[in-house]
Amino acid sequence: MPITKEDKEKIIKKFGKSKDDTGATEVQVAILSHRISELTEHVKIHKKDKHTRRGLVQLVSQRKKLLKYLSKTNTKSYVTLIKELSIRG
């Protein structure tokens, strides 16, 4: 269930500063959020898939760390990203 090339390009275009800006924290969080939503749907269907569940927990942890970094370095960008991706309440 990898992210498609078209989806990744859309995310980079929406959250990145340029079309090749894959390293920005905002882009990384958006890509992780997309993968998390796909894996969440998979885990809802396949309840006994423990390996995917572990990977999902790792992705959520990685996104949490990136969001913590972003909140410390660029609070304004953090708030807009949270609203746009509709995460954290």
C-alpha positions as CSV (number, residue, x, y, z in Angstrom):
1,M,0.0,0.0,0.0
2,P,2.7,2.6,-0.9
3,I,1.7,6.1,-1.7
4,T,1.2,6.7,-5.4
5,K,3.5,9.0,-7.4
6,E,0.6,11.3,-8.3
7,D,-0.6,11.6,-4.7
8,K,2.9,12.3,-3.5
9,E,3.3,15.0,-6.2
10,K,0.0,16.7,-5.1
11,I,1.1,16.7,-1.5
12,I,4.5,18.2,-2.3
13,K,2.9,20.8,-4.5
14,K,0.4,21.8,-1.8
15,F,2.8,21.9,1.2
16,G,6.2,22.4,-0.3
17,K,8.0,25.6,-1.2
18,S,8.9,24.2,-4.6
19,K,8.1,21.1,-6.7
20,D,11.3,19.3,-5.4
21,D,10.9,20.2,-1.8
22,T,10.4,16.8,-0.2
23,G,12.6,17.5,2.9
24,A,10.4,20.2,4.4
25,T,8.8,19.2,7.7
26,E,5.4,20.2,6.5
27,V,5.7,17.9,3.5
28,Q,7.0,15.0,5.5
29,V,4.1,15.4,8.0
30,A,1.6,15.5,5.2
31,I,3.0,12.4,3.5
32,L,3.0,10.5,6.8
33,S,-0.6,11.6,7.5
34,H,-1.6,10.2,4.1
35,R,0.1,6.9,4.8
36,I,-1.4,6.8,8.3
37,S,-4.9,7.2,7.0
38,E,-4.5,4.4,4.4
39,L,-3.0,2.0,7.0
40,T,-5.8,2.9,9.5
41,E,-8.4,1.8,6.9
42,H,-6.4,-1.4,6.3
43,V,-6.2,-2.2,10.0
44,K,-9.9,-1.6,10.5
45,I,-10.6,-4.3,7.9
46,H,-7.8,-6.8,8.8
47,K,-8.0,-6.8,12.6
48,K,-5.4,-9.5,13.2
49,D,-2.7,-7.9,11.0
50,K,-0.3,-7.2,13.9
51,H,2.7,-6.3,11.6
52,T,0.8,-3.5,9.9
53,R,-0.5,-2.3,13.2
54,R,3.1,-2.0,14.5
55,G,4.2,-0.1,11.4
56,L,1.2,2.2,11.9
57,V,2.2,2.9,15.4
58,Q,5.8,3.7,14.3
59,L,4.5,6.1,11.6
60,V,2.3,7.9,14.2
61,S,5.3,8.2,16.5
62,Q,7.4,9.6,13.7
63,R,4.7,12.2,12.8
64,K,4.4,13.2,16.4
65,K,8.1,13.9,16.7
66,L,8.1,15.9,13.5
67,L,5.1,17.9,14.7
68,K,6.8,18.6,18.0
69,Y,9.9,19.9,16.1
70,L,7.7,22.0,13.9
71,S,5.9,23.5,16.9
72,K,9.2,24.6,18.4
73,T,10.7,26.0,15.3
74,N,7.8,27.5,13.4
75,T,4.6,27.8,15.4
76,K,2.6,29.6,12.6
77,S,3.3,26.9,10.1
78,Y,2.5,24.2,12.7
79,V,-1.0,25.7,13.4
80,T,-1.8,26.0,9.7
81,L,-0.7,22.5,9.0
82,I,-2.7,21.1,11.9
83,K,-5.8,22.9,10.6
84,E,-5.3,21.9,7.0
85,L,-4.7,18.2,7.8
86,S,-7.4,18.2,10.5
87,I,-5.3,16.3,13.0
88,R,-5.0,16.8,16.8
89,G,-8.7,17.6,17.5
